[in-house]
């Protein structure tokens, strides 16, 4: 108000007495002084607004060409974002609230306010309208920037569940603008069921003020049935006086390609590049997990260490390319001999290790090891050549031969060494008296 010492008021009032009373209330004020224009009908109001835009609109609801809420709707449509104060003789709280919902900044009952009350209402209405306009302009700039970045924007009325989804938001998951309604359920039902609990927990943490912003990565189902990864970010921009969230704005970014790259990197870090079997690190992780389950449920498991016999001469005489092809075939045959719950890993040049979960008896592990030995004894057709190899395998059983990863691995390795020392092409179960490393 201090920037504009003259406040231009358009008073829409068809009663000359009421109009005169409003003029008298405003006439003596200095900071600001009021310049008042009068319109007696909606039609005259529209003409006045077209000629010059005032700073505030004082609107009576009973006019010759309009009555009640219809007057507010018409006034708001004609005045745009202009501050609008209702002046009426109708003293009803419910109707007053409906008037505010219709777009009025304030609701004054004739005969129930004085000059100070009217001036204060005008000040507050103008201040509130300017603040709302600044917020609106900032949101529009923000929305424009987000839309330009290729991200999808959402604007959520938290209490009603109504959500405005931008066109780009819908396009990300394969829908046109008219195929998705402005309801929260449209988003929730497309979030992957496994991801939804974490999404809701992250939202609640932000609602409760535990996080400055809401951030979550989850999968969403597209129109064609494909799942795409979405980075979802948002912030509560308006709360009630008790702290409850009223409005939240955010955006969706498609991160599917990034997730695929991350998964490929993770796979490469945990798998042997040649055979695509788990490497030592992944095998160690799975063994530790299996040991935790075995200890909890009092189960047995087995660790098999296997070394190929006669592989080095083939690799040296026929070359690494043939050797690599042979190792790939060895990996496939070994995997075919175990269950899906078991793990075959490559931990060295011609060294492999196998984890057998839930082994009832040591003899069960010996049978699987013999099955692998027999499979590897069959000739390999590699590059048009018939190649033959064999294998030596050592077995350690939990808890019989060790209680942790280190002890089991060491004992399985020693049993494998015994198998090699015994002529190769055989399987040996760890025997402490026979395989234990000699003391100092």
N, C-alpha and C positions, 0 to 999 in steps of 0.2 A: 504493500500500500504506500510505503514511503517513496517509492519510485514514481508514483502517479498521484500528485496532490489532489487531482480532481477525479472522482469516481463517477463514471457514467452509469446511470441506472435506467433500465427500461421497465416501467411499471405497467403491467397488463391488468387493468381493473376497469370494470364498467360502471361501478358505483361511484358517483362524484364525491360523496361524503367520505367514503373510505379512501379514495385517492387523495383528497385534500388532507386527511389526517396523516397519511404517510409522508406527504410533502412537508407538512409542519414538523414532523419528527426529524426529518433529515436536513431541513433548511438551515438550522442554526449551527450545524457541526462545521468545524474548521479543518481538522486534520483527520480524514480528508474532507474536502467540501464535495457536495453531491450535485451532480447535474442530472436532472430527472426528465425523461421523456415518457409520454403517456400513450398507451394503446388501449382501446376499449373492446377489441375483439381479437380473435386469433388471426384473422385475415390482416387486420391492421398491424398486429405484432410482426407478422412475416414481412410486411412492407417495411416497417421500421428497421428490422434486422438486416434487410437487404440494403438499406440506405447507409446505416452505420452500426457497427457492432459495439454494444455496450460492454461494461465490465461485469455486470450482474443482471439477472432477470428476476423480477418479483412478479409472481404469477398467481392471480386469483383463479380458483378452480371452477367458478360458476360464471360463465361468459355466455353471451347470446348465441354463439356458434359452437360451444363446446362445454361439456360438463365432466367433473370428476377426474378419474385417472386418465381418461382419454385426453384431457387438457395437458396433463404432464407429458404423456407420450408425444403429443403434437409439439409441445414446447421444446422438449428435448431433441426431437428430430429437426426442428427448425434452427435451434440454437447451438447444436453440436455439443462441444465440451464446455460451453459457457456455464458459469455457476447459476444455479436455479433454486430459488427459495419460494416455497408455497406459502401464500397468504390465504387463509380460509376461515370461515365461521364454523366449520365442522370439527368439533373437538372429539376425536375418536382415536385411541392409541393404535388399534389394529389398522385403521385406514392410514394413519400417519406412517406406520412402518411400510405399508404397501406403497405409499407415495415415495418414500426413500428408495425402496427397491426399484421403483419405476424410473429413478434418475434424479430425484430432487436432492439437493445438498442439505436442506433444512425444511422444517414444517412449523409454521407459526400460526397460532390461532388468533384471529382478530379479537381485540379487547383484552388479550392476555399478555401483551408485551408492551413495553414503553420504548422511548427513543433509544435509550442505551441498549436494550435487548435487541432491537432491530439493527442498530449499527454493529453491535457485536456479531450478530448472525451474518451480516454482510461480510464483515472482515473474515470470519471463519470460513464462509463459503468460498470466498475468493482465494484464500490461502490454501484450502483443501483442494480446490480445482487446479490451482497451479502445481501443487505437489503431485496430484494424480496425473497431470499432463506430463510433468517431468519423468515420472515413473513410466508412463506409457511411451514416451519418446525413447527413453533408455531401453525399454524392452523391445521396441521396434528396431532400434539399432543393433541390439544384441541378436535378435531373431534374424535380421538381415545378414549379419556376419556369419551366423551359424548355418543358415541356408546356403550361403555362398560357399561355405567350406565343404559342402556335400553331406553334412550331418543332418539327421532327422531331429526335429524339435517337438517336445511335448509340453503341454501346459495343463496342470492338474488342479482341479478344485477338489481338495482332499475330502471335505465334508460331504459333498454331493456325489463324489465318484465320477464326475464328468471330466473328461480329458480331451483337450484339443490336440490332435495329431497332425503334424504338417504333412504336406504332400510327399516330401522326400522320405519321411518316416515310413509311410505306407509303401512307397516304391522299393525301399530296402528289402522288404519281405514279399515283394511281388504283387502288391495290390494297387488298384487304382484308387483315386481319391474318394469315390463314393461307395467303396466296398467295405469300409471299416467304420463303425459307428463311434461316436465320441464318448465311449464308456471305458472304465478301467478294465472291465472283464475282457475287452478285445485284446488288451496286452497280456493280462495274466494267463489267459487260456492258451497263448502261444509260447509261453516260456516253458522250457524243458522241465518236466516234473522233478528231475533230480536237482535242478538249479533253483527252483522256486523257493524252498525254505531259506536258503542263504540270501536270496533277493529280499525276502520279507524281513529277515533279521537285520540286514544292512539298512533297509528303509526305516525300521523301527528305531535303530540306533541313532539315525539322523533326526527322526522325529523327537526323540528323547534328549536331543542336544549333546549326544556323546561324540558326534563327528561333525566337523565344520561343513562337509559336503557329503552327499551320497554317491558312492561309486561301486559298481558291480559289473562283473563280466559273466554273461550267461548266454545260453543258446536259445534261439527263437525259431519256431517252425514257419517256413515260408509257404506260400500258396501252393507251390509244386511239391511240398512234402520235404524239401531239403531243410537241414538245420544249419543256421548261420550263427556265428559268434558275434555278440553285440557288447560293446563297451557302453554302459549306461551310467550317465552322470547327471546329478541334479542338486538343487538347493531349495529349501523352504524360503520363500520370499515374503510371506506374510503369516503372522501368527495371531491368535486371539489373545485377549488380555490374560487368560490363564495359561498361555504357552502352547495351546493346541495348534497344530499346523493347519492353516487354511488354504494356502496356495503354494504350489511347488512347480518349478520350471526346470527342464533338463533337456538332454539331447542323447541321441543314439549314434554311435559310430560303428560301422561294420569293420570288425577286426578278424574276420574269418581267415584271410590270407596270412595275417600275422600269427594266428593260432596254428595254422598248418606248418608254417616255418618253425615255430617253437617246437611243435611235435616232432618234426623231422630232426631238429637239432638234438632234442631229448633222446630220440631213438638212436641217433648216431653215437651219442655219448654212452649209451648203455648196451650197444650191440656190436658184435664183431663185424667189421666192414666186409670181410670176404664171405662168410657163411650166413650172416644175419642172425646168428645165434646170440643169446645173451652173453655179455662179456663177464670178466671177473667181478667187476663192481656190481652189476645187476644180480649175478648169481649170489654174491655175498649178501645183498639186501634180501633176496628171496629166502636164503637159508636162515637168516636171522628171524624173519617173520615166521617161517615154518617151525623153528625151534621154540618160539614163544607159544605157538599153538600147541605143539607137542608137549611142552611142559605144563601148560594149563589143563589140557585134556588127557594127560598121561598116555601119549601115543609114542610109537616108534617112528623113526625116519632113517633113511640111509643116504650116505654120500659115497658116490663111486668116482674114483679117479681112473682115467683110461688114457693109455699112451699107445699110439700106433706103432706096430712092428714093421720093419722093412720100408718105412715111408721115406727116410732120408736117401737111400740109394735111388729110388724113383725120382725124387726131386732133383738130385744131383745129376743124374744121367739124362733124364727126359726134359728137364727145365722146370722153372717155377710155374709156367702157364699150365702145364699138365698137372703139376702138384696142386695148384689151386683148384683145378676142376675136380681132382680126386677128393680134396678136403670138403668141397661143397657136397659131393655125393655121399661122403661119410656122414656129414651132418644130417642129411635127409634120412639116411637109413637109421641113424640113431634115434632121431625124433619119432620115426615110425614104430619104434619098439617100446615107447613109454606112453603113459597117459597124458592127457592135456593138463592135468594138475601138476605133473612133474616138470622138471626143468633140465634141459641139456644146454651146456655152455661150452664155449671154446676159451681156454685160458692161456694158450701158448701155441707155438707152431703146429705140433701134432698132438697136443694135449687137450683132453676134454674132461669135463666133470659133469656128473649127473646127480640131481636131487630127486629122491623118491619119497614122497610124502606118505604118511599113514601106512607104514609097513608093519604087518602083524607079526611076522617071524623073520629072522635073518635069512632063512631059506628063500623067502619071497624075493629079497634083493638079489640073492645069488641067481635065481631063475631069470630075472630081468637082465642081469649082467651076461649070463650065458646066451640069452636071446640076442643081445647086441653083438656078442662075440661071433655067433653063428652068422648073423647078417653081414658082418664085415669080412667074414671069411669067403663070402661068395665073390666071384670075379667081378671086376668093374670094367665096363666098356667106356674108356676115356679117349676121345679123339681117334676112334677106330682101333685102339689098342686094348687088349685084354690084360688087365693089371690085377695082381693079387697081393693082398696085405693081410696082416692079422693084428690082434690087439692084446694088450695086457691090462687087466683091471684089478684094482684094489677096492675093498669095501669096508666102510666103518658104519656102525649102527649107533644111533642115539636111543637110549642112554647107555647102552652096553659098553661102547667104546669111546665115549666122550660126552661131555655135558655142554660144550660150546663149539662155536664155529672153528676156532683155532685148533682145538684138540681133535675134532672129527676130521678136519682137513689133513692134519699132520698124520693121523693114523691111517687114513685111506691112502695117502701118498706112500707111506711105508709098506702097506699091503701090496700096492701096485709094484713097488720096487722088488718085493719078494716074488711076485708073479713073473717079472722079467728075469730075475735070477734063477727061476725054476724052469727055464726053457722057453719063456714067452708063450703067447697064444693060450693064455689060461686066465682064470679068475681066482682071486684069493680073498677070503674074508679075514679081516684083521684078527690076529691072535697075539695078545700081549707078550707071551713068553717067547714067541718066535720073531715078531716084527719090531719089538721095542728097540729104540736106538741104544747102543751100548753107552754105559756111563763113562765118566772120566777115569 
